[in-house]
């Protein structure tokens, strides 16, 4: 089946927001006497904030009744930090223009809330490119479950077999492959040599490195 749709994750792929989620969590976790290591953060990258909190609150035996309040605070802090200093990842304008010129349908699918999607679309001036967005915020399951990708494809009136997904996290990659979509993984530079990316159809160090030859190898 011919590829005609591309779906992008947001955090860590289009905008350098993963450190901001860590900073926000650190600020909120002070109230609970929790301090996560870098490896602990990496292990939960790609999960929804609620699932991230549930995981660590269980681990540190914090009352899960606190999850909703902590989630609200973290999201508010992250949105404020992004508005204050948005750091766009290399190659973002290029990759959207690449697929736009090919006539591809373009969507965004993320574990983050709709408020972050709307903010990023505005800050990165993506409105003319993006035809559909999907958030896993209120879904029964987030990534690595494929539902958010399947929902985005449905909104774009596309079969999963027609879709290429761009991801930066392991949970996101698994979600894309579980949705039976092609997956291009662009990991953080410190993780790029890890063997776990082998499930992806293509691994790149940056969005700006994606070219016609890579595209032809995916079709």
C-alpha positions, 0 to 999 in steps of 0.5 A: 500500500502506498505511503501518503500520511506522516504522523509526528510525535512532539516532545523531544522530536519537534521541540526540546521539551523532555528536559522541561518535563524533568525540570517540572517534575523535579520542582513538584517532586520536592513536595514529596521528597522524591528525587529521580535519577536521569536513568529513572526519567529515561525509563518512563520517557514517552508515558503520559504524565499521569502514568509517569506519576502513578509509576513513581508514586507507587514506587515511593509509596505516595498516596495516588490521590495526589496524582491529579494535583501533581499532574496539573502542576507539572503541565502548567509548569511545562507550558510556561517554560515552553512559552518562555523559551521554545527550543525547536529541534533541528530540521523541523521546518524542513521535514514538514515542508518535505512531506507537504510538497509530496502532498502527504496528509500530516498529523501529530500524535502525542502522550501530552495534553491537547493544550501542549499540542495547540501551543506547539502548533502555534509557536512552530507555525505548523497550522498550515501543515497539520490536518489532524492531531491526537492526544492520549491524555484522556485515552484508556491507554497511552503509548506504548499502546498504539491507540493514539496513532490509530486515532490520528490516522483515522482522523486523517482518513488513512490506513495504518499501512499508509503511515510513516511515524516519526518518534524519539522515544522507545515507548513511542516507537513501540506504539507506532510499530504496534499500530502497523505503521512505518517508524523513523526513530530520532533518539536523543544523541546520548541514546542513539547507539542503543540496540533497542532502536532495532525495531524501527524502520529507520534510525536518524540522528536528526530530522534534517538528515531525512532525505529522498533516499531514506524516503524511497527505502521506506516505500 
